[in-house]
Amino acid sequence: MMGSVGPEGNAPNGNNTAAQPSPSPTQSPQARAEELKKQAEAYSLILQREPENQTALRGLLEARLGLADVKGAIEPLEKLVKISPQDTRLAVLLAQAKQQNKEPEAAAQVYRNVLQKQPGELNALGGLSALLIDQKRPEAAVSLLKDTLKEATTVNKAAPGSVDTAAVQILLGKVYASEKRYDEAVTSFDTAAKDNPQNFQPVYYKAVLLRDQGKLDEAKSLFEKAASLAPAEVKDQINRDAAGTQPKVEVKSEGEKSETDKPKSTEPPAASDQPTDQPKP
């Protein structure tokens, strides 16, 4: 879950972002680790004198994540969330860290705190629904997303654009697909596509679902449509996935029958509007 969390990501919102030196191309992993340890020690010394120094807290967070010290990253994250409660990116990152540190209930509470303030926060919805799936609680994940959709009209009247219903439908479709509830998944993706006809994602996810069910002709046309709607940076990935809908004849030795390759599952392409992209410090 924390695979996308790391020091190479964008800094969270704020004016006191700690600047991190870029490692030399020739710097060894050992040298980089030593450099990060020294940075962590230096920031820790600053925090002994100034416990709420945001530049030092962010620097300590970056250094510890760079050292893969997720447990050590929790303390500065908690302080940053307390100092900047409006920064949902930090809160989601804290929830991810707690989940990886085998604190699922604490992680769930952080997600719920975010959603109490911002019911349509997609990273929190995606993180909490994924956590519930990991806990073998798919119905709770479905209820979370359905309740969000049910309340969307009221929430959006009070604060227009707070809940992106198409994006929430995509999350719901992915939950259904993970539980092999394919008809419900298709319905969710179709609803999302209807809500936002220019969004390639529901079309893409439906294509993947149909391909993995062996419905190659239907999947092929949807992949083509998704590619036509997608931003340039993900078109190649979609086209590679679409290639999986084309039967390929294996070359066999004489006297041996040829077989058709089955399509393989692939990860969905990343895009700037992907609701499941996790925030990075």
VEXGU-281247 format. One record per residue (C-alpha): x, z, y; residue in one letter. Coordinates in steps of 0.05 Angstrom, whole numbers, plus 32768, in hexadecimal, padded with zeros to 4 digits. Layout:
<atoms>
XZYA ...
</atoms>
This chain:
<atoms>
800080008000M 8039800D802FM 805E7FCE801EG 80517FB28063S 80657FF18086V 80AC7FF080A0G 80DA7FF280DBP 80DA7FA780E2E 80927FA680FBG 80767FA58141N 807A7FE4816AA 8038800A8174P 8017800881B8N 8039803481EBG 806E80358220N 80A0806081FCN 80B0803381C1T 80F4804381A4A 8122800681A6A 81457FFA8164Q 81877FD4815FP 81847F978132S 81B27F9D80F6P 81EE7F6F80F4S 81E57F3480C4P 82247F4C80A0T 820F7F95809EQ 820B7FB08057S 81CD7FD7803FP 81F98015803AQ 8211800D8082A 81CA8002809AR 81B280418075A 81EA806A8095E 81D7804E80DAE 818E806180CFL 81A180A780B8K 81C980B180F8K 818F80988121Q 815F80C880FEA 818E8102810AE 819680F08154A 814B80EA815EY 8140812C813AS 816F814F816AL 8149813381A5I 8108814B8187L 812381928180Q 8128819381CCR 80EC816781DBE 80B9816B81A1P 8089813981C1E 80BC810581D7N 809980C581C1Q 80D6809A81C3T 80FA80C98194A 80BD80D08167L 80B780858160R 8101807E8155G 810080B3811FL 80C4809180FFL 80E8804D80FFE 8128806B80E2A 8105809080AAR 80DB80548096L 811A802B8097G 8137805D8065L 80F78057803BA 80EA80A1804AD 809E809C804DV 809680E78045K 80C680F3807FG 809F80C280AAA 805F80EA80A5I 8075812280D5E 808580F48111P 804880CB8102L 801B81088104E 8038811C8147K 803080D68163L 7FE880D2814DV 7FDB8116816EK 7FFC80FE81AFI 7FD980BA81AES 7F9780C38189P 7F7E808181A5Q 7FB480598181D 7F9180468140T 7FCF80208127R 7FF580618123L 7FBB80848100A 7FB5804D80CCV 8000804F80C1L 7FFB809B80B6L 7FC380908083A 7FEE805D805EQ 8029808D805DA 7FFE80C68043K 7FE18099800DQ 802680847FF6Q 803B80CC7FF7N 800480DA7FC4K 7FD580FC7FF6E 7F9880D07FEDP 7F6581028008E 7F8F810D8046A 7F9680C2804EA 7F4B80B88047A 7F3E80EC807CQ 7F6D80C980AEV 7F49808780A1Y 7F0580A980ABR 7F1C80C980ECN 7F2E80848106V 7EEB806780EFL 7EC4809F810FQ 7EE080888153K 7EE2803E8143Q 7EB2802C810BP 7EC97FE48109G 7F157FF08106E 7F277FBD80D1L 7F6A7FDA80BCN 7F49801D80B0A 7F0E7FFD808BL 7F3E7FD48060G 7F6C800F8052G 7F34803F8040L 7F10800D8014S 7F517FFD7FF0A 7F5F80487FE7L 7F1980527FC9L 7F2580187F99I 7F6780387F84D 7F4080797F77Q 7F1080527F49K 7ED8805B7F7CR 7EC180147F88P 7E7A80287F99E 7E9480557FD0A 7EBC801A7FECA 7E7E7FEE7FE9V 7E548023800CS 7E88802C8042L 7E877FE28054L 7E3C7FD9804CK 7E2F80158079D 7E5F7FF680ADT 7E387FB580ABL 7DF57FDA80AFK 7E0B7FFF80EDE 7E2E7FC3810DA 7DF37FAD8138T 7DEB7FF18158T 7E367FFB8161V 7E3F7FB6817FN 7E067FC181B0K 7E2A7FFF81CAA 7E6F7FDE81C9A 7E6C7F9281BFP 7E9C7F76818DG 7EAD7FBA816ES 7E9A7FA48128V 7EAF7F5F810FD 7E787F5580DBT 7E997F1780BEA 7EDA7F3C80B2A 7EB67F778092V 7E907F478065Q 7ED37F2B804FI 7EEB7F71803EL 7EAB7F7D8017L 7EB47F3C7FF1G 7EFB7F4F7FDEK 7EE27F927FC4V 7EAD7F6F7F9AY 7EE17F3D7F80A 7F107F767F6CS 7ED87F927F41E 7EC77F4D7F24K 7E837F4D7F46R 7E8C7F047F55Y 7E457EF17F6AD 7E447F297F9EE 7E8A7F167FB5A 7E747ECD7FC0V 7E377EE57FE7T 7E637F0F8014S 7E947ED68020F 7E5B7EA6802FD 7E3C7ED78060T 7E7F7EDF8083A 7E887E948087A 7E427E8D80A5K 7E507EC480D8D 7E917EA380EEN 7E937E5980D8P 7ED97E4F80F7Q 7EF97E8780CDN 7F217E6A8093F 7F267EAC806EQ 7EE27EB2804CP 7EE77E698036V 7F2D7E76801BY 7F1A7EB57FF5Y 7EDE7E937FD6K 7F0B7E597FC0A 7F3C7E8A7F9FV 7F027EAD7F7CL 7EE67E6B7F61L 7F2A7E527F4CR 7F387E917F25D 7EF67E887F02Q 7F0A7E427EEEG 7EDB7E1F7F1EK 7F117DF07F35L 7EE87DB87F55D 7EC17DE97F81E 7F007E0E7F92A 7F267DCF7FA5K 7EF47DBB7FDAS 7EF37E017FF7L 7F3F7E047FFAF 7F3D7DC38021E 7F0A7DDF8052K 7F327E20805AA 7F717DF88069A 7F4C7DD0809ES 7F367E1080C1L 7F767E3880B8A 7FAD7E4280EBP 7FEC7E1980E0A 80157E5380C5E 7FE97E5C8087V 7FD67E148077K 80117E0A8048D 7FFF7E488020Q 7FB77E318019I 7FCD7DEC8003N 7FFB7E0B7FCFR 7FC17E337FB4D 7F957DF67FB5A 7FC87DD37F89A 7FB57E047F53G 7F727DE17F4DT 7F947DA17F37Q 7F9D7D9C7EECP 7FE67D917EDAK 7FFA7D717E98V 80367D927E78E 80697D637E5BV 80707D727E12K 809F7D5A7DDCS 80877D207DB1E 804F7D337D83G 803C7D717DACE 7FFA7D747DD1K 7FF97D7A7E1DS 7FD57DB47E3CE 7FB77DBE7E80T 7FD47DF57EABD 7FA47E2B7EC0K 7FA37E3E7F09P 7FC87E7E7F1AK 7FB17EB47F4BS 7FD57EB67F8CT 7FD57EE77FC6E 7FAC7ED18002P 7FD47EB5803BP 7FE27EE38075A 7FC77ED180BAA 7FC67EF380FDS 7F7C7F0280F6D 7F817F1C80AEQ 7F5A7F5D80ADP 7F837F7B8075T 7FC77F738096D 7FE07FB9809EQ 7FFD7FD180E0P 80467FDF80E8K 8069800D8118P 
</atoms>
